[in-house]
Amino acid sequence: MKKYQTLLYYCYSYIAEAEQFAADHLKFCKSLGLVGRIIVADEGLNGTVSGTAEACKAYMEAVHADERFAKTEFKIDDVEEPSFLKMHCRYKSEIVHSGLRDTSIINPNEKTGKHLEPVDFMKMKDDEDVIILDVRSNYEHNLGKFKNAVTLDIENFRDFPEQINQLAQYKDKKILTYCTGGIKCEKASALLLHHGFNDVYQLHGGIIKYGKEAGGKDFEGKCYVFDNRIAVDVNEVNPTIVSVCYNCGKTTPKMINCANPECNEHITQCDDCGNELQGCCSTACTTNPRKRPYDGTGYYVKVPQPVAVKG
């Protein structure tokens, strides 16, 4: 039995004095011995935390005991070791950066795409009048995506609103949105509805929950995750690898960050090229004096910053 767990979750629920909440929540997480990354904003929480099963259980109970977050759904993975090295909890303007901050226009608690449970998503996704829409960034869907999904050429989720006109050709279709854990779809589907798409759905719990409850059928490749695992398997039914090495084009499921911190590009890279280029995306990056030592994982820890609290 694996000793540790990793929890993925989010909750859109207003937090008064959210900056102070972030500082207090960081102390609470540290008291439980958890590691991870949590974003706190006025609009809610978005986090991935990791620790012993006992610590994770205590954390989930504490979050659910707060009436603001009672509806939070946790995706739980059993892991061999914690998925982070340190604990971060930061206050930001949004729990996922989209630029869609006007709640009179976009408010997931009031209007968002219809939630589809994984089994229902699986049954519906291949219908002729359905478009499967991946709302994630390039580096994520390059590593893995649903078969026949429409992907967008975006570097970050904040670029999604600029893609609405490109998607107008699908207004007469049923739009099934999906992302890693569901959080991006809350605002993406709400924005589609705002722009006149009438039949919009979202995969409840995202790719991670789909893997747990529907076996991951027809998800091609691996799923990018925002911790030191970098990529996880979700398809137990008909798995395949679709990603190729950024440098040589050989099929590889491995995702890294460039060892040059001034680049830090997310790329798929085979072990041969990784060793040859010392974990960098290019020869030019190998010459950077700040290049980080490559240990074969391509994961690097960010130095935690103190939580800013208004005086």
C-alpha positions as CSV (number, residue, x, y, z in Angstrom):
1,M,0.0,0.0,0.0
2,K,1.4,3.4,-1.0
3,K,2.1,5.6,2.0
4,Y,1.4,9.0,0.5
5,Q,-1.5,10.7,-1.4
6,T,-1.8,13.7,-3.7
7,L,-5.0,15.8,-3.7
8,L,-6.1,17.9,-6.7
9,Y,-9.1,20.2,-6.1
10,Y,-10.6,23.6,-6.6
11,C,-13.6,25.5,-5.4
12,Y,-15.2,28.7,-6.6
13,S,-16.5,30.4,-3.4
14,Y,-15.9,34.0,-2.3
15,I,-13.2,34.5,0.4
16,A,-13.3,37.7,2.4
17,E,-9.8,38.9,3.3
18,A,-8.3,36.3,1.0
19,E,-4.7,37.5,1.4
20,Q,-4.8,36.9,5.1
21,F,-6.6,33.6,4.5
22,A,-3.6,32.6,2.3
23,A,-1.1,33.3,5.0
24,D,-3.1,31.4,7.6
25,H,-3.8,28.5,5.3
26,L,0.0,28.2,4.5
27,K,0.7,27.8,8.3
28,F,-2.1,25.2,8.6
29,C,-0.8,23.2,5.7
30,K,2.7,23.2,7.2
31,S,1.3,22.1,10.5
32,L,0.0,19.0,8.9
33,G,3.3,18.3,7.1
34,L,1.8,18.8,3.7
35,V,3.7,20.0,0.6
36,G,2.1,21.4,-2.5
37,R,0.9,24.5,-4.3
38,I,-2.3,26.4,-3.5
39,I,-3.6,29.5,-5.2
40,V,-6.0,31.6,-3.1
41,A,-8.0,34.4,-4.7
42,D,-11.2,36.4,-3.7
43,E,-13.1,33.9,-6.0
44,G,-11.9,30.7,-4.2
45,L,-9.2,28.0,-4.0
46,N,-7.2,26.0,-6.4
47,G,-4.7,23.5,-5.1
48,T,-2.6,20.4,-5.3
49,V,-1.3,19.1,-2.0
50,S,0.6,16.0,-1.0
51,G,1.5,14.2,2.2
52,T,0.7,11.1,4.2
53,A,-2.8,9.6,4.0
54,E,-3.5,10.8,7.5
55,A,-2.4,14.4,6.8
56,C,-4.5,14.4,3.5
57,K,-7.5,13.1,5.4
58,A,-7.2,15.8,8.0
59,Y,-6.8,18.5,5.3
60,M,-9.9,17.3,3.4
61,E,-11.9,17.3,6.6
62,A,-10.8,20.8,7.5
63,V,-11.7,22.2,4.1
64,H,-15.1,20.5,4.1
65,A,-15.8,21.8,7.6
66,D,-15.6,25.4,6.2
67,E,-19.1,26.0,4.8
68,R,-17.5,28.1,2.0
69,F,-15.7,25.0,0.7
70,A,-18.1,22.2,1.7
71,K,-18.8,21.3,-1.9
72,T,-15.1,20.8,-2.8
73,E,-14.4,17.6,-4.6
74,F,-11.0,16.1,-4.2
75,K,-9.3,13.9,-6.8
76,I,-7.1,11.5,-4.8
77,D,-4.0,9.7,-6.1
78,D,-2.0,7.2,-4.1
79,V,1.7,7.9,-4.7
80,E,5.0,6.4,-3.7
81,E,6.4,9.7,-2.5
82,P,5.1,13.3,-2.0
83,S,4.5,15.1,-5.3
84,F,6.2,18.3,-4.2
85,L,9.2,19.2,-2.1
86,K,7.9,22.4,-0.5
87,M,4.6,24.1,0.5
88,H,3.4,27.2,-1.4
89,C,0.2,29.1,-0.7
90,R,-0.1,32.3,-2.6
91,Y,-2.7,35.0,-3.0
92,K,-3.4,36.0,-6.7
93,S,-6.1,37.8,-8.6
94,E,-7.6,34.6,-10.0
95,I,-7.4,30.9,-9.1
96,V,-6.6,30.2,-12.7
97,H,-5.3,33.0,-14.8
98,S,-7.8,33.9,-17.5
99,G,-8.3,37.6,-17.3
100,L,-12.1,36.9,-16.9
101,R,-12.6,38.7,-13.6
102,D,-15.8,40.6,-14.2
103,T,-18.3,38.4,-12.3
104,S,-21.2,40.2,-14.0
105,I,-20.1,38.5,-17.2
106,I,-18.4,35.3,-16.1
107,N,-19.4,33.7,-12.8
108,P,-19.0,29.9,-12.6
109,N,-21.3,29.8,-9.5
110,E,-24.2,31.3,-11.6
111,K,-23.7,30.1,-15.2
112,T,-21.4,27.5,-16.6
113,G,-21.4,24.5,-18.9
114,K,-23.5,21.5,-17.9
115,H,-21.3,19.1,-15.9
116,L,-21.0,15.6,-17.4
117,E,-19.8,12.7,-15.3
118,P,-17.0,10.7,-16.9
119,V,-19.2,7.8,-18.0
120,D,-21.7,10.2,-19.6
121,F,-18.9,12.1,-21.3
122,M,-17.5,8.8,-22.7
123,K,-21.0,7.8,-24.1
124,M,-21.5,11.3,-25.6
125,K,-18.1,12.2,-27.0
126,D,-18.4,10.3,-30.3
127,D,-21.8,11.5,-31.3
128,E,-21.9,13.2,-34.8
129,D,-23.2,16.5,-33.4
130,V,-20.5,16.8,-30.7
131,I,-17.2,18.7,-30.7
132,I,-14.7,17.7,-28.0
133,L,-12.8,20.9,-27.0
134,D,-9.5,20.9,-25.2
135,V,-9.1,24.2,-23.4
136,R,-5.5,23.5,-22.2
137,S,-2.3,25.0,-23.4
138,N,0.0,23.7,-26.2
139,Y,2.5,21.9,-24.0
140,E,-0.4,20.0,-22.3
141,H,-2.3,18.8,-25.3
142,N,1.0,18.0,-27.1
143,L,1.6,15.4,-24.4
144,G,-1.9,13.9,-24.5
145,K,-5.5,14.6,-25.5
146,F,-8.8,12.9,-26.3
147,K,-9.0,11.2,-29.7
148,N,-10.5,13.6,-32.3
149,A,-10.4,16.6,-29.9
150,V,-10.2,20.2,-31.2
151,T,-7.1,21.8,-29.7
152,L,-6.1,25.5,-29.6
153,D,-2.8,27.1,-30.3
154,I,-2.4,28.9,-26.9
155,E,0.6,29.2,-24.7
156,N,-1.5,29.9,-21.5
157,F,-5.2,29.7,-20.5
158,R,-5.4,33.5,-20.5
159,D,-5.1,33.3,-24.4
160,F,-8.4,31.3,-24.5
161,P,-10.8,34.3,-24.9
162,E,-9.0,35.3,-28.1
163,Q,-9.9,31.9,-29.6
164,I,-13.7,32.4,-29.4
165,N,-14.1,33.7,-33.0
166,Q,-12.1,30.7,-34.3
167,L,-14.6,28.4,-32.6
168,A,-17.7,30.2,-34.0
169,Q,-17.9,27.5,-36.7
170,Y,-19.0,25.0,-34.0
171,K,-21.9,27.1,-32.6
172,D,-24.5,24.6,-33.9
173,K,-22.7,21.7,-32.2
174,K,-22.7,20.3,-28.7
175,I,-19.4,21.5,-27.2
176,L,-17.8,19.1,-24.7
177,T,-15.0,21.0,-22.9
178,Y,-12.3,19.3,-20.9
179,C,-9.1,20.1,-19.0
180,T,-6.9,18.5,-16.3
181,G,-9.1,18.7,-13.2
182,G,-12.1,20.8,-14.3
183,I,-11.2,24.3,-13.2
184,K,-10.4,25.8,-16.6
185,C,-13.7,24.5,-18.0
186,E,-15.7,26.4,-15.5
187,K,-14.7,29.7,-17.0
188,A,-14.1,28.5,-20.6
189,S,-17.6,27.0,-20.8
190,A,-19.1,30.1,-19.2
191,L,-17.4,32.3,-21.8
192,L,-18.7,30.1,-24.6
193,L,-22.2,30.5,-23.3
194,H,-21.7,34.2,-23.0
195,H,-20.8,34.3,-26.7
196,G,-23.8,32.5,-27.9
197,F,-22.8,28.9,-27.8
198,N,-26.1,27.3,-26.6
199,D,-25.2,23.6,-25.9
200,V,-22.0,23.6,-23.8
201,Y,-20.8,20.9,-21.4
202,Q,-17.8,20.2,-19.3
203,L,-16.1,17.0,-18.1
204,H,-16.7,17.0,-14.4
205,G,-13.5,16.4,-12.6
206,G,-11.5,16.7,-15.8
207,I,-9.1,14.1,-17.3
208,I,-8.0,12.9,-13.9
209,K,-11.5,11.9,-12.8
210,Y,-12.2,10.4,-16.2
211,G,-9.2,8.2,-15.8
212,K,-10.4,7.0,-12.4
213,E,-14.1,6.4,-13.3
214,A,-14.1,5.6,-17.0
215,G,-10.7,3.9,-17.4
216,G,-9.4,6.8,-19.5
217,K,-10.8,5.3,-22.8
218,D,-9.7,7.2,-25.9
219,F,-7.4,9.6,-24.1
220,E,-4.3,9.4,-26.2
221,G,-0.9,10.0,-24.5
222,K,-0.3,11.1,-20.9
223,C,-1.9,13.9,-18.9
224,Y,0.3,16.8,-17.8
225,V,0.0,17.6,-14.1
226,F,1.4,20.6,-12.2
227,D,3.7,18.8,-9.7
228,N,6.9,16.9,-9.8
229,R,5.3,13.9,-11.5
230,I,4.9,16.1,-14.6
231,A,2.9,13.5,-16.5
232,V,0.6,10.7,-15.4
233,D,-1.1,7.8,-17.1
234,V,-4.9,7.9,-17.3
235,N,-5.8,5.4,-20.0
236,E,-6.1,1.8,-18.9
237,V,-8.4,0.7,-21.8
238,N,-6.6,1.6,-25.1
239,P,-3.4,3.5,-24.1
240,T,-1.1,5.0,-26.7
241,I,1.8,7.5,-26.9
242,V,1.2,10.5,-29.2
243,S,4.0,12.9,-28.1
244,V,7.3,13.2,-29.9
245,C,10.7,14.5,-28.8
246,Y,11.1,18.2,-29.4
247,N,14.6,17.7,-30.6
248,C,14.7,14.5,-32.7
249,G,11.1,13.6,-33.3
250,K,11.2,10.2,-31.7
251,T,8.1,9.0,-29.9
252,T,8.4,9.7,-26.1
253,P,6.0,10.2,-23.2
254,K,8.5,12.3,-21.2
255,M,7.9,16.0,-20.5
256,I,10.5,18.3,-19.0
257,N,11.2,21.9,-18.3
258,C,14.3,23.3,-20.0
259,A,17.2,23.3,-17.5
260,N,17.9,27.0,-18.5
261,P,15.7,28.9,-16.0
262,E,15.6,31.9,-18.3
263,C,13.9,29.6,-20.9
264,N,12.1,27.0,-18.7
265,E,10.2,25.8,-21.8
266,H,7.8,22.9,-21.4
267,I,8.9,20.3,-23.9
268,T,8.7,16.6,-24.6
269,Q,12.2,15.2,-24.8
270,C,13.5,11.6,-25.1
271,D,16.2,10.4,-22.7
272,D,18.9,10.4,-25.3
273,C,18.4,14.0,-26.2
274,G,17.9,14.9,-22.6
275,N,21.3,13.5,-21.7
276,E,23.0,15.0,-24.7
277,L,21.6,18.5,-24.1
278,Q,21.8,18.3,-20.3
279,G,18.0,18.7,-20.0
280,C,17.9,21.8,-22.2
281,C,15.7,22.4,-25.2
282,S,18.6,23.6,-27.4
283,T,22.3,23.8,-27.6
284,A,22.1,27.6,-26.9
285,C,20.4,26.9,-23.6
286,T,23.2,24.6,-22.4
287,T,25.6,27.6,-22.4
288,N,23.5,29.7,-20.0
289,P,25.5,30.3,-16.8
290,R,22.4,29.8,-14.7
291,K,21.6,26.4,-16.2
292,R,20.3,24.0,-13.5
293,P,21.8,20.5,-12.9
294,Y,19.8,17.9,-14.9
295,D,18.9,14.8,-12.8
296,G,16.9,13.1,-15.5
297,T,13.5,14.3,-14.3
298,G,13.3,17.8,-15.8
299,Y,11.5,19.1,-12.7
300,Y,12.9,22.0,-10.8
301,V,11.7,23.5,-7.5
302,K,10.7,27.1,-7.4
303,V,12.0,29.1,-4.4
304,P,8.9,29.9,-2.2
305,Q,8.0,33.5,-1.8
306,P,6.4,34.9,1.4
307,V,2.7,35.5,1.3
308,A,2.0,39.3,1.0
309,V,-0.6,40.5,3.5
310,K,-1.9,44.0,3.5
311,G,-1.2,45.9,6.6
